[in-house]
Amino acid sequence: MENVRVIIAAGGTGGHVFPALALGEEIRNQLPDADILFIGTNRGLEDRVIPQAGFRLKTIIMSGLVRSFSPIDVIRNILMPFKLFFGMIQSLLILRRFKPAIVIGCGGYVTAPVVWLAAKMAIKILLQEQNSRPGRTTLFLSKYADEVHLNYEDAAHFFGKTDKLKVSGNPIREGLRKIDRQEAARFFEIHPNNKTLLVVGGSLGAHSINLALLDIIDELLQLNDINVLWQSGKNDYDGIVRKVRHDHVKVLKFIDNMSAAYSCADLVLSRAGAMTLSEITMIGIPAVLVPYPYAAENHQEYNARSLAERNAAVMILNSELKQELKPVLFELLKSPDKLKRMRQNSFALRQPDAAKKIIDSMKVLLGI
């Protein structure tokens, strides 16, 4: 049964798509003859990165409810039932033609019709939830799943039945690894012996974090032995570069080489998306986490609290950022012992074998 057929449904953000890709890569490693098909939309990140990784992608029409009353969003919400209907038809046709032995759902609205229909067709279902507070899609679909794999143990109490829950960690794509610090610093052309603050706000940056850091950057650089490696996002890049001209500050619109970025970082200032936190703990880096306040189900705050309660991070709410960022950063950057303890606690939370655990479990489900 090594030529097993597997559908992986995921869409929207990197927090759903990259764990799905990591699982696809692990299936390809363990079962080279497996036939793997991804299902997503043509509007999310999946439309670009999944084909780039060498996987087939089928797209369906699907959207979720938009929490806004702007005219365009009202129209989107009116159209949502029609999109759901067409997405169900497309999903049904794909399932009938492909005939998968199992469907893996990794989140995003696109997961709902695929998994629900697969369950009605008696196809095995495995779900993977990245966040400390599960999304509504995962909670709804969990009643139809054979197994639900969680990243955080904290997420378990949101589910009714616990017999199908497994804490396996968040699958991370191949390639993320710690490299030599000196090599990493040379890659970014920053001083290798300075403490390095890595600032990341997701692929588009984080405007509120950028503004708060701009307010204190001059005072921060007076510590002398500090580098700032700053992923600004494209929207804030020009403004930050105009205001900050310093040899110890490297501003980039986007960082492709995250292995190098994490490897030279002594502290990370970041949002609290599930994938970012999994990467941080994989390398073992102390973090100051500022949850995105408009994330669905407020899941970023739950993610951040999971690390903060284990003394692997400090959480600052977005509303308190301007008041709290300076004292928190200064305290941590002046406290090597505290950074060391946080680094150890962060590293203890890593789940390096998450993808392997989940695919091993999938194979047991399928009797392989």
C-alpha positions as CSV (number, residue, x, y, z in Angstrom):
1,M,0.0,0.0,0.0
2,E,3.0,2.3,-0.4
3,N,1.3,4.0,-3.4
4,V,-1.4,5.2,-1.0
5,R,-3.4,8.2,-2.2
6,V,-3.4,11.2,0.2
7,I,-5.2,14.5,0.0
8,I,-3.9,17.4,2.1
9,A,-6.3,20.3,2.5
10,A,-5.0,23.7,3.7
11,G,-5.2,27.3,2.7
12,G,-4.9,31.0,3.4
13,T,-1.9,31.8,5.6
14,G,1.5,30.3,6.1
15,G,0.3,29.1,9.5
16,H,-1.8,26.5,7.7
17,V,0.1,26.0,4.4
18,F,3.6,25.4,5.7
19,P,2.7,22.7,8.2
20,A,0.7,21.1,5.4
21,L,3.8,21.2,3.2
22,A,5.9,19.7,6.0
23,L,3.6,16.8,6.1
24,G,3.6,16.4,2.4
25,E,7.4,16.3,2.5
26,E,7.4,13.7,5.2
27,I,5.0,11.5,3.3
28,R,7.2,11.8,0.3
29,N,10.2,10.8,2.4
30,Q,8.6,7.8,4.0
31,L,6.4,6.7,1.1
32,P,8.1,7.7,-2.1
33,D,5.4,6.1,-4.2
34,A,2.5,7.8,-2.5
35,D,0.2,9.9,-4.6
36,I,-0.2,13.3,-2.9
37,L,-2.7,15.9,-3.9
38,F,-3.1,19.3,-2.2
39,I,-6.5,21.2,-2.2
40,G,-6.5,24.9,-1.6
41,T,-7.7,28.1,-3.1
42,N,-6.2,30.3,-5.8
43,R,-6.2,33.3,-3.5
44,G,-4.0,32.1,-0.6
45,L,-0.3,31.4,-0.2
46,E,-0.8,27.8,-1.3
47,D,-1.4,28.8,-4.9
48,R,2.3,29.8,-5.1
49,V,4.3,27.7,-2.6
50,I,2.8,24.3,-3.1
51,P,3.6,24.0,-6.8
52,Q,7.0,25.5,-6.1
53,A,7.6,22.6,-3.7
54,G,6.8,20.1,-6.4
55,F,3.3,19.1,-5.4
56,R,0.1,19.0,-7.3
57,L,-2.6,21.5,-6.2
58,K,-6.3,21.6,-7.0
59,T,-8.1,24.8,-6.2
60,I,-11.7,25.2,-5.2
61,I,-13.9,28.2,-4.6
62,M,-14.2,28.9,-0.9
63,S,-14.3,31.8,1.5
64,G,-15.2,32.4,5.1
65,L,-17.3,34.9,7.0
66,V,-15.6,38.4,7.1
67,R,-16.0,40.2,10.4
68,S,-16.5,43.6,8.8
69,F,-19.3,45.8,7.7
70,S,-17.5,47.6,4.9
71,P,-19.4,47.5,1.6
72,I,-17.0,45.1,-0.1
73,D,-17.0,42.7,2.9
74,V,-20.8,42.8,3.1
75,I,-20.9,41.7,-0.6
76,R,-18.3,38.9,0.2
77,N,-20.5,37.7,3.0
78,I,-23.6,37.7,0.8
79,L,-21.7,35.6,-1.8
80,M,-20.3,33.2,0.8
81,P,-23.1,30.6,0.7
82,F,-22.9,30.4,-3.1
83,K,-19.1,30.0,-2.9
84,L,-19.6,27.2,-0.3
85,F,-22.1,25.5,-2.6
86,F,-19.7,25.5,-5.6
87,G,-16.7,24.6,-3.3
88,M,-18.7,21.5,-2.1
89,I,-19.4,20.4,-5.7
90,Q,-15.7,20.9,-6.6
91,S,-14.6,19.0,-3.5
92,L,-17.0,16.1,-4.2
93,L,-15.7,15.8,-7.8
94,I,-12.1,15.8,-6.7
95,L,-12.7,13.2,-4.0
96,R,-14.6,10.9,-6.4
97,R,-11.9,11.1,-9.1
98,F,-8.8,10.9,-6.8
99,K,-10.2,8.3,-4.4
100,P,-7.9,9.1,-1.4
101,A,-7.3,6.6,1.4
102,I,-7.0,9.5,3.8
103,V,-7.6,13.3,3.9
104,I,-5.4,15.4,6.1
105,G,-6.8,18.8,7.1
106,C,-4.4,21.5,8.2
107,G,-6.8,24.4,8.6
108,G,-8.2,27.3,6.7
109,Y,-11.8,27.6,5.3
110,V,-10.9,25.3,2.4
111,T,-10.5,22.4,4.8
112,A,-14.2,22.3,5.8
113,P,-15.9,21.0,2.6
114,V,-13.1,18.6,1.7
115,V,-13.0,17.0,5.2
116,W,-16.7,17.0,5.8
117,L,-17.5,15.3,2.4
118,A,-14.6,12.8,2.9
119,A,-16.0,11.8,6.3
120,K,-19.4,11.2,4.7
121,M,-17.7,9.0,2.1
122,A,-16.1,6.9,5.0
123,I,-12.6,8.1,4.1
124,K,-10.1,8.3,7.0
125,I,-9.6,11.8,8.4
126,L,-6.6,13.3,10.2
127,L,-6.6,16.9,11.4
128,Q,-3.6,19.0,12.4
129,E,-4.2,22.1,14.6
130,Q,-1.3,24.6,15.0
131,N,-2.7,27.0,17.6
132,S,-3.1,26.9,21.4
133,R,-6.7,27.9,20.8
134,P,-8.1,25.8,18.0
135,G,-9.9,27.4,15.1
136,R,-13.6,27.0,14.6
137,T,-13.0,24.9,11.5
138,T,-11.0,22.3,13.4
139,L,-13.4,22.2,16.3
140,F,-16.3,21.6,13.9
141,L,-14.5,19.0,11.9
142,S,-13.0,17.2,14.9
143,K,-16.2,15.2,15.4
144,Y,-15.7,13.5,12.0
145,A,-11.9,12.9,12.4
146,D,-10.2,9.7,13.3
147,E,-7.3,11.6,14.9
148,V,-6.6,15.3,15.8
149,H,-3.0,16.2,16.2
150,L,-2.3,19.3,18.4
151,N,0.7,21.5,18.7
152,Y,-0.1,22.6,22.2
153,E,-1.4,20.5,25.1
154,D,-3.3,23.6,26.2
155,A,-5.6,23.1,23.2
156,A,-7.0,19.8,24.4
157,H,-9.6,21.2,26.7
158,F,-11.4,22.9,23.8
159,F,-12.4,19.5,22.4
160,G,-15.2,17.4,23.8
161,K,-13.7,13.9,23.3
162,T,-10.0,13.4,24.1
163,D,-9.5,9.8,22.9
164,K,-8.7,11.0,19.4
165,L,-6.4,13.8,20.4
166,K,-2.6,13.5,20.2
167,V,0.0,16.2,21.1
168,S,2.5,15.9,18.3
169,G,3.9,19.4,17.7
170,N,3.8,21.6,14.7
171,P,5.4,20.2,11.5
172,I,8.2,22.4,10.2
173,R,9.4,22.2,6.7
174,E,12.8,20.7,5.9
175,G,15.7,23.1,5.9
176,L,15.2,25.1,9.1
177,R,18.3,24.4,11.2
178,K,20.8,26.2,13.4
179,I,24.0,27.2,11.7
180,D,27.2,28.7,12.9
181,R,26.6,32.1,14.5
182,Q,29.6,33.7,12.8
183,E,28.5,32.4,9.4
184,A,25.0,33.7,10.0
185,A,26.2,37.2,11.0
186,R,28.4,37.4,7.9
187,F,25.4,36.5,5.8
188,F,23.6,39.6,7.1
189,E,26.8,41.7,7.4
190,I,26.2,42.4,11.1
191,H,28.8,42.3,13.9
192,P,29.1,38.7,15.1
193,N,30.0,39.5,18.7
194,N,27.1,41.9,19.4
195,K,23.8,40.8,20.9
196,T,21.3,40.6,18.1
197,L,17.6,41.6,18.3
198,L,15.7,39.9,15.5
199,V,12.4,41.7,14.6
200,V,9.9,39.8,12.5
201,G,6.2,40.6,12.1
202,G,5.2,38.0,9.4
203,S,5.7,38.3,5.7
204,L,4.1,41.7,5.6
205,G,5.8,43.0,8.8
206,A,3.9,44.4,11.8
207,H,3.1,48.1,11.7
208,S,2.5,48.6,15.4
209,I,5.8,46.8,16.3
210,N,7.7,48.8,13.7
211,L,6.3,52.1,15.1
212,A,7.0,51.2,18.7
213,L,10.6,50.1,17.9
214,L,11.2,53.3,15.9
215,D,10.3,55.3,19.0
216,I,13.1,53.7,21.1
217,I,15.7,52.6,18.5
218,D,18.1,55.5,19.3
219,E,18.1,54.6,23.0
220,L,18.4,50.9,22.3
221,L,21.5,51.5,20.1
222,Q,23.2,53.4,23.0
223,L,23.8,50.0,24.6
224,N,26.6,49.8,22.0
225,D,26.8,46.0,21.7
226,I,23.5,45.6,20.0
227,N,22.6,44.6,16.4
228,V,19.0,45.0,15.2
229,L,18.1,42.7,12.3
230,W,14.7,44.1,11.3
231,Q,12.2,42.5,8.8
232,S,10.1,45.5,8.3
233,G,7.7,44.3,5.6
234,K,7.4,46.2,2.3
235,N,4.9,48.8,3.5
236,D,7.1,50.2,6.2
237,Y,10.5,49.6,4.7
238,D,11.1,53.0,3.0
239,G,10.0,55.0,6.1
240,I,12.2,52.9,8.5
241,V,15.3,53.2,6.2
242,R,14.9,57.0,6.0
243,K,14.7,57.3,9.8
244,V,17.3,54.7,10.8
245,R,20.8,55.0,9.5
246,H,23.1,53.1,11.7
247,D,25.8,50.5,11.1
248,H,24.3,48.1,13.7
249,V,20.8,48.1,12.1
250,K,20.0,45.9,9.1
251,V,16.5,46.6,7.7
252,L,15.1,44.1,5.1
253,K,11.7,44.0,3.5
254,F,11.7,40.2,3.9
255,I,14.1,37.6,5.2
256,D,14.3,34.5,3.1
257,N,17.1,32.8,5.1
258,M,15.4,32.3,8.4
259,S,17.9,29.7,9.5
260,A,20.6,32.3,9.4
261,A,18.4,34.9,11.1
262,Y,17.5,32.7,14.0
263,S,21.0,31.5,14.3
264,C,22.4,34.9,15.0
265,A,19.5,36.1,17.2
266,D,19.8,36.4,21.0
267,L,16.2,37.7,21.3
268,V,13.3,37.8,18.9
269,L,10.6,40.5,18.8
270,S,7.6,39.0,17.0
271,R,4.0,38.4,16.5
272,A,2.7,35.1,17.9
273,G,1.7,33.1,14.9
274,A,1.9,29.3,15.5
275,M,4.6,28.7,12.8
276,T,6.8,31.5,14.1
277,L,6.7,30.1,17.6
278,S,7.4,26.6,16.4
279,E,10.5,27.9,14.6
280,I,11.6,29.9,17.6
281,T,11.4,26.9,19.9
282,M,13.0,24.6,17.3
283,I,16.2,26.8,17.5
284,G,15.6,27.8,21.2
285,I,15.4,31.6,21.2
286,P,14.0,33.9,23.9
287,A,11.2,36.0,22.6
288,V,9.1,39.1,23.2
289,L,5.7,38.3,21.7
290,V,3.1,40.8,20.7
291,P,0.0,39.0,19.6
292,Y,-1.9,40.3,16.6
293,P,-5.1,41.6,18.3
294,Y,-7.4,40.8,15.3
295,A,-6.4,37.2,14.8
296,A,-9.3,34.7,14.6
297,E,-10.5,33.5,18.0
298,N,-7.6,35.6,19.5
299,H,-5.4,32.6,18.9
300,Q,-2.2,34.5,18.9
301,E,-2.7,35.6,22.5
302,Y,-3.3,32.0,23.5
303,N,-0.1,31.0,21.7
304,A,1.9,33.7,23.4
305,R,0.6,32.8,26.8
306,S,1.6,29.2,26.3
307,L,5.3,30.3,25.9
308,A,5.1,33.0,28.5
309,E,3.7,30.7,31.2
310,R,6.7,28.4,30.6
311,N,9.2,31.3,30.9
312,A,10.3,31.0,27.3
313,A,8.9,34.4,26.3
314,V,7.5,37.7,27.5
315,M,4.1,38.7,26.2
316,I,3.2,42.3,25.5
317,L,-0.4,43.1,24.4
318,N,-0.6,45.3,21.3
319,S,-2.4,47.9,23.3
320,E,0.5,48.1,25.8
321,L,3.3,48.1,23.3
322,K,4.3,51.7,23.4
323,Q,4.5,51.7,27.2
324,E,6.0,48.2,27.7
325,L,8.4,47.6,24.8
326,K,11.3,49.7,26.1
327,P,11.5,48.4,29.7
328,V,11.1,44.8,28.6
329,L,13.7,44.9,25.8
330,F,16.2,46.8,28.0
331,E,15.7,44.4,30.9
332,L,16.2,41.3,28.8
333,L,19.2,42.6,26.8
334,K,21.0,43.6,30.0
335,S,20.3,40.2,31.7
336,P,22.3,37.4,30.1
337,D,21.4,35.0,32.8
338,K,17.7,35.6,32.2
339,L,18.1,35.2,28.5
340,K,20.0,31.9,29.1
341,R,17.2,30.5,31.2
342,M,14.6,31.6,28.6
343,R,16.7,30.0,25.9
344,Q,16.8,26.7,27.7
345,N,13.0,26.8,28.4
346,S,12.3,27.6,24.7
347,F,14.5,24.8,23.5
348,A,12.8,22.4,25.8
349,L,9.5,23.1,24.0
350,R,10.8,22.1,20.6
351,Q,9.1,19.3,18.7
352,P,11.7,18.3,16.0
353,D,9.9,15.1,15.0
354,A,6.4,16.5,14.7
355,A,5.9,15.7,11.0
356,K,7.4,12.2,11.5
357,K,5.0,11.5,14.5
358,I,2.0,12.6,12.5
359,I,2.8,10.6,9.4
360,D,3.8,7.5,11.5
361,S,0.3,7.8,13.1
362,M,-1.3,8.1,9.6
363,K,0.4,4.9,8.5
364,V,-1.0,3.1,11.5
365,L,-4.5,4.4,10.7
366,L,-4.1,3.1,7.2
367,G,-2.5,-0.2,8.3
368,I,0.7,0.4,6.4
